[in-house]
Amino acid sequence: MLPRSAGILIPLFSIRTRDNLGRGEILDLAPMIDFALSMGHRVIQLLPLDETGPDDLSPYSAMSVMAIDPTFISMSGLPGVGRVVLARAREAVGRARFVERPIIRSAKFPLLERAYRASRARGDQRAQFDAFVETNSYWIHDYALFRALKERFNWTSWETWPAEIAKRDPEALALARRELADAIEMYSYWQYIAHRQWSEMRAYAASRGAFIGGDLAFSPCHDSAEVWANQDEFDLSRTVGAPPDGFNPKGQRWGLPLPNWNAMRAQGFKVLRNRARHASTLYDLLRIDHVVGLFRTFNFGSDLAEPGVFTPVNEHDELLQGEEVIRAIKEEAGATELIAEDLGTVPPWVRASLTNLGVPGYKVMQWERDWGHGDEPFISPAAYPELSLATTGTHDTEPLTVWWRAQPIEVREKFARSLGLEGKVSPRSMLEESARFAILAALYAAPSKLVIVPIQDLFGWSAQINRPGTISAWNWTYRIPLTLERMRRSRAILEDVAKLREIAIRSGRFA
């Protein structure tokens, strides 16, 4: 069980160190954990690590929800990748804050192939590799074949492949496995390296009294290994989305296939159980993305004029389904603690159900308001339940400083008054450093067992990780403005670190 704690929300790709190749890497978690602990924060909360295609940036639309994206693998110490070779790769990538994904792939993948060839020639890791494949046989065989076929067919959708492969004829798959044996083994080896490095970071975090949080994306994307391997468990004629809300008044189409809930139930929720069991080997706590979609899934047909509908269609069946699915996830997650992302258009009975199941939901302080009251006052964090995660935002929301700047003075006044911060926060000015720390202190004092805050809000930065409903080269590419090495030498950053540590200690979240 996690103690009362504070944590930092930061995507792995956002971490910058002196040594990584254009985006955060697995072994960067060690200095990130040390930096977090120096400010009294025990938890590093990440976004999904799932592998995406060459041109896909969103970790919530992955080519596989089981495989770790190979671009996260740290190159240092891999067989066949010496210092000179690695230095050349770093020079090719450059030191820019933003590096495009194709550049990272073109720099890393040849090195990963080099490591695979060197490892196979040496043969000293064969037993460990074989054991890894055996342990992960429930997903890695389908994944590695799918990954090799994507290369063979120039990254076209699996639905356009020859029919016998698209429909998984056993003889056709057996022939493909023989023809692509080397590529299949290489992609399996890359996963072996990624998971070995991840195990090192889990052990490092445990030795330091820190915890790593992960994110269970709602669904694999249409063109993914898991959908290809389990076609009967998805309705490929419909796409999942979100009903109209503040982000998009027309609703959102996400392009994810609609789970065939009846077929999944008949299979004992095999795919979801496999995902939860696998996640339990990676994380100490697990955020369930879009949890309301497990109760009732908003979905669309191919006709763009057709309005979306909920599946199931009535509240009784929705409640039964959601609780059945979450119980299955809990069973497989074991000691890994669950958090429900219960934001957006969520019926009150969903949150009541989560409470009964012992799964904490979110309390985003800017959105916690008494909407039934005339002047809609904000709810003080002091009133949050212990079974909750308190925060200033998510990867989809604007940072606190940006939100403050956009609010009318009267809203700022309500916010400050509701938090008991009159005199500490000036509604008529921009969010000064002292006001930001006063707001954070009020949040950290909440009864909520967990407080996990986006790193931007800890330091007053204004960049946003993702803007929902938009397609942009800047979505899902955010990197912190300085390397961790430079942050630990910056007087201004270290002053903020000391203040954050004091807040964490004073609120009983760090000892």
Secondary structure, 3 states (H helix, E strand, C coil): CCCCEEEEECCHHHCCCCCCCCCCCHHHHHHHHHHHHHCCCCEEECCCCEECCCCCCCCCCCCEEEEECHHHCCCCCCCCCCHHHHHHHHHHHCCCCCCCHHHHHHHHHHHHHHHHHHHHHHCCCHHHHHHHHHHCHHHHHHHHHHHHHHHHCCCCCHHHCCHHHHCCCHHHHHHHHHHCHHHHHHHHHHHHHHHHHHHHHHHHHHHCCCEEEEEECCCCCCCCHHHHHCHHHEEEEEEEEECCCCCCCCCEEEEEEEECHHHHHHCCCHHHHHHHHHHHCCCCEEEECCCHHHHCEEEECCCCCCCCEEECCCHHHHHHHHHHHHHHHHHHHCCCEEEECCCCCCCHHHHHHHHHHCCCEEEECCCCECCCCCCCCECCHHHCCCCEEEECCCCCCCCHHHHHHHCCHHHHHHHHHHCCCECCECCCCCCCHHHHHHHHHHHHCCCCCEEEEEHHHHHCCCCCCCCCCCCCCCCCCCCCCCCHHHHCCCHHHHHHHHHHHHHHHHCCCCC
